[in-house]
Amino acid sequence: MNLPALSPEWLESAETAPTLVPVVADSSLSECCEPDGWLDALANEHLFVWSDFLPPETVDALRDEVYALRDAAQLAQARIGRAGERHRDRATRGDWIHWLDGASPAQQAFMARLDEIRLQASRALIPGLFETESHFALYPPGTHYARHVDAFQAGNCRRLSLVFYLNRHWRERDGGQLAIYDNEGREIHRIQPRAGTLVLFLSQTVPHAVLPTRRWRASIASWMRIRDLSGPLASLNRF
């Protein structure tokens, strides 16, 4: 695998810096506790940030996995588009990915926690969520992911997006933040990709981007889906 050596580039230029509204999560919660109101926040704000989602040892094990996959050339350059239109475009998206399959205890622990979220969200907010798909995402220095939404205009079954970060000792100057936009394209939130943080947002209504990173940036991207009755095998296209 030949990872790209790209120079940093910014998604957009603006005459003035955006006004950033902090997203607050209760960092005092232990890994086994749920923050109050996360479903209400998703319903009202379409976004929630959950600190300390997994124990540190599980976070570290997942981070070790993605770098081991990098060193073993088991990551694939991510693509954009859907079905037969999928293609690689480094100017838009620079991450390298590997789909999770539950092959390790750390993956199993992560997937079990997501399944708890899926069941709660399906009962209280988004009926019919029946599966979760997840992949490691590793961004080399100098790469980014341009502004987008996670659902296509038609025929997409993704309803809830989740991003879980694996980066220890992340500093603001390292870049790589998750930027959240309103429907007019104004940046309204900027979230640091720090280890143990889970970001949840509605797939069809939240434009977002990964800003250029200045160091290796590791995460797990997940989507919770409703059933596609028109094409029950459609999810196999990702492989």
C-alpha positions as CSV (number, residue, x, y, z in Angstrom):
1,M,0.0,0.0,0.0
2,N,1.4,3.4,-1.0
3,L,-0.1,6.0,1.2
4,P,-0.3,9.4,-0.3
5,A,2.1,12.2,0.6
6,L,0.0,15.3,0.3
7,S,0.5,18.8,1.4
8,P,-2.2,20.3,3.7
9,E,-5.0,22.0,1.9
10,W,-8.0,23.7,3.4
11,L,-11.6,23.0,2.3
12,E,-12.7,26.6,1.9
13,S,-11.4,30.1,2.4
14,A,-13.4,32.7,4.3
15,E,-13.0,36.4,4.9
16,T,-13.7,35.9,8.6
17,A,-13.3,32.9,11.0
18,P,-16.5,31.0,11.7
19,T,-18.3,31.5,15.0
20,L,-17.9,28.2,16.8
21,V,-20.5,26.9,19.2
22,P,-19.1,24.4,21.7
23,V,-20.7,21.0,22.0
24,V,-20.8,20.0,25.6
25,A,-20.6,16.4,26.9
26,D,-20.3,15.3,30.5
27,S,-16.6,14.1,30.7
28,S,-17.1,13.1,34.4
29,L,-19.2,10.1,33.3
30,S,-17.6,6.6,33.6
31,E,-17.4,4.4,30.6
32,C,-20.4,2.3,31.8
33,C,-22.8,5.3,32.2
34,E,-24.9,7.0,29.7
35,P,-25.1,10.8,29.6
36,D,-28.6,12.2,30.2
37,G,-30.5,13.5,27.3
38,W,-28.5,12.1,24.4
39,L,-31.6,11.0,22.5
40,D,-33.3,14.3,23.1
41,A,-30.2,16.1,21.8
42,L,-30.3,14.0,18.7
43,A,-34.0,14.7,18.2
44,N,-33.6,18.5,18.7
45,E,-30.0,19.3,17.6
46,H,-29.4,16.3,15.3
47,L,-26.0,16.0,17.1
48,F,-24.5,14.7,20.3
49,V,-20.9,14.4,21.6
50,W,-20.3,11.5,24.1
51,S,-17.0,11.6,26.1
52,D,-15.3,8.5,27.5
53,F,-17.5,6.1,25.5
54,L,-15.3,3.1,26.0
55,P,-12.6,2.2,28.6
56,P,-9.1,3.5,27.7
57,E,-7.7,0.0,27.3
58,T,-10.3,-0.8,24.7
59,V,-9.6,2.5,22.9
60,D,-5.9,1.8,22.9
61,A,-6.5,-1.8,21.6
62,L,-8.6,-0.4,18.7
63,R,-5.9,2.2,17.9
64,D,-3.2,-0.5,17.9
65,E,-5.3,-2.5,15.4
66,V,-5.7,0.2,12.8
67,Y,-2.0,1.0,12.8
68,A,-1.2,-2.7,12.6
69,L,-3.5,-2.9,9.6
70,R,-1.6,0.1,8.1
71,D,1.8,-1.6,8.6
72,A,0.5,-4.9,7.1
73,A,-0.9,-3.0,4.0
74,Q,-4.4,-4.1,4.9
75,L,-6.1,-0.7,4.4
76,A,-7.8,0.4,1.2
77,Q,-8.1,3.9,-0.1
78,A,-11.7,5.0,0.6
79,R,-14.1,5.8,-2.3
80,I,-16.9,8.3,-2.8
81,G,-20.2,7.9,-4.6
82,R,-22.5,4.8,-4.6
83,A,-22.8,1.5,-6.4
84,G,-21.4,1.6,-9.9
85,E,-20.5,5.3,-9.5
86,R,-18.1,4.8,-6.6
87,H,-14.6,6.1,-7.3
88,R,-11.5,7.3,-5.6
89,D,-10.9,11.1,-5.4
90,R,-8.0,12.2,-3.2
91,A,-9.0,15.8,-3.6
92,T,-12.3,15.1,-1.8
93,R,-11.5,12.2,0.6
94,G,-8.1,11.1,1.8
95,D,-8.7,8.4,4.4
96,W,-7.7,4.7,4.2
97,I,-10.2,2.2,5.6
98,H,-10.8,-1.4,6.8
99,W,-14.3,-2.7,7.6
100,L,-14.8,-4.1,11.0
101,D,-15.8,-7.8,11.3
102,G,-15.6,-8.5,15.0
103,A,-12.3,-10.3,14.7
104,S,-10.9,-9.0,18.0
105,P,-12.2,-8.6,21.5
106,A,-11.8,-4.8,21.2
107,Q,-14.0,-4.8,18.0
108,Q,-16.5,-7.0,19.7
109,A,-16.7,-4.6,22.7
110,F,-17.2,-1.6,20.4
111,M,-19.8,-3.3,18.3
112,A,-21.7,-4.5,21.4
113,R,-21.9,-0.9,22.7
114,L,-23.1,0.4,19.4
115,D,-25.8,-2.3,19.4
116,E,-27.1,-0.9,22.7
117,I,-27.3,2.5,21.1
118,R,-29.0,1.1,18.1
119,L,-31.7,-0.6,20.1
120,Q,-32.4,2.5,22.2
121,A,-32.4,4.8,19.1
122,S,-34.7,2.4,17.3
123,R,-37.2,2.3,20.1
124,A,-37.2,6.1,20.9
125,L,-36.2,8.0,17.8
126,I,-35.6,6.2,14.5
127,P,-37.9,3.1,14.1
128,G,-36.5,0.3,12.1
129,L,-32.8,0.6,12.7
130,F,-31.7,-3.0,12.1
131,E,-27.9,-3.1,11.4
132,T,-24.7,-1.1,11.9
133,E,-21.8,-1.0,9.5
134,S,-18.4,0.2,10.7
135,H,-14.9,0.7,9.3
136,F,-11.6,2.0,10.6
137,A,-10.6,5.3,9.0
138,L,-6.9,6.4,9.0
139,Y,-6.0,9.8,7.6
140,P,-2.4,10.4,6.7
141,P,-0.9,13.8,7.4
142,G,-2.1,16.4,4.8
143,T,-5.4,14.7,4.0
144,H,-9.0,15.7,4.7
145,Y,-12.6,14.9,3.7
146,A,-14.6,17.7,2.1
147,R,-18.0,18.8,3.3
148,H,-20.7,16.2,2.7
149,V,-23.7,14.4,4.2
150,D,-23.8,10.7,4.8
151,A,-27.0,9.9,2.9
152,F,-27.6,10.1,-0.8
153,Q,-30.7,12.0,-2.1
154,A,-32.5,8.7,-2.9
155,G,-32.2,5.1,-2.0
156,N,-29.9,5.4,1.0
157,C,-30.8,3.6,4.2
158,R,-28.3,5.3,6.6
159,R,-30.1,7.2,9.4
160,L,-27.6,7.6,12.3
161,S,-23.9,8.3,11.8
162,L,-21.3,7.8,14.5
163,V,-17.6,8.6,14.6
164,F,-15.4,7.2,17.4
165,Y,-11.9,8.7,17.9
166,L,-8.7,6.8,18.8
167,N,-6.1,9.6,19.0
168,R,-4.2,10.1,22.2
169,H,-2.7,13.5,23.1
170,W,-4.4,15.4,20.3
171,R,-3.8,19.1,20.2
172,E,-5.8,21.8,18.4
173,R,-2.8,22.6,16.2
174,D,-2.8,19.0,14.9
175,G,-5.9,19.9,12.8
176,G,-8.2,17.1,11.7
177,Q,-11.2,18.4,13.5
178,L,-14.7,17.3,12.6
179,A,-16.5,20.5,11.3
180,I,-20.3,20.6,11.4
181,Y,-22.2,23.0,9.1
182,D,-25.7,24.4,8.9
183,N,-27.8,24.1,5.7
184,E,-26.3,27.4,4.4
185,G,-22.8,26.0,4.6
186,R,-21.8,28.0,7.7
187,E,-19.6,26.1,10.2
188,I,-21.3,25.9,13.6
189,H,-19.3,23.3,15.5
190,R,-15.7,22.1,15.5
191,I,-15.0,18.9,17.4
192,Q,-11.5,17.7,18.4
193,P,-10.8,14.0,17.4
194,R,-9.6,13.0,20.9
195,A,-9.4,9.4,22.0
196,G,-12.6,8.0,23.6
197,T,-15.0,10.6,22.1
198,L,-18.1,9.4,20.2
199,V,-19.9,11.8,17.9
200,L,-23.5,10.9,16.9
201,F,-25.5,12.8,14.3
202,L,-28.4,12.3,11.9
203,S,-27.1,11.0,8.6
204,Q,-29.5,12.8,6.3
205,T,-29.5,16.3,7.8
206,V,-26.0,17.1,9.1
207,P,-23.3,18.4,6.6
208,H,-19.8,17.8,8.0
209,A,-16.2,17.6,7.0
210,V,-12.8,16.4,8.3
211,L,-10.5,19.4,8.2
212,P,-6.9,18.8,7.0
213,T,-4.9,16.8,9.6
214,R,-1.2,17.5,10.3
215,R,-0.6,14.1,11.9
216,W,-1.9,10.6,11.5
217,R,-5.6,10.6,12.6
218,A,-7.4,7.4,13.5
219,S,-11.2,6.8,14.0
220,I,-14.0,4.4,13.4
221,A,-16.9,5.5,11.2
222,S,-20.2,3.8,11.7
223,W,-23.7,4.1,10.2
224,M,-27.0,2.6,11.6
225,R,-29.4,1.7,8.8
226,I,-33.0,0.8,8.1
227,R,-33.8,-2.1,6.0
228,D,-33.7,-1.6,2.2
229,L,-36.8,-3.4,1.0
230,S,-36.1,-2.6,-2.6
231,G,-32.7,-4.2,-2.6
232,P,-32.0,-6.4,0.5
233,L,-28.5,-7.2,-0.6
234,A,-27.5,-3.6,-1.3
235,S,-25.3,-3.4,1.7
236,L,-23.0,-6.0,0.2
237,N,-21.9,-3.4,-2.4
238,R,-19.5,-1.9,0.2
239,F,-17.3,-5.0,-0.1
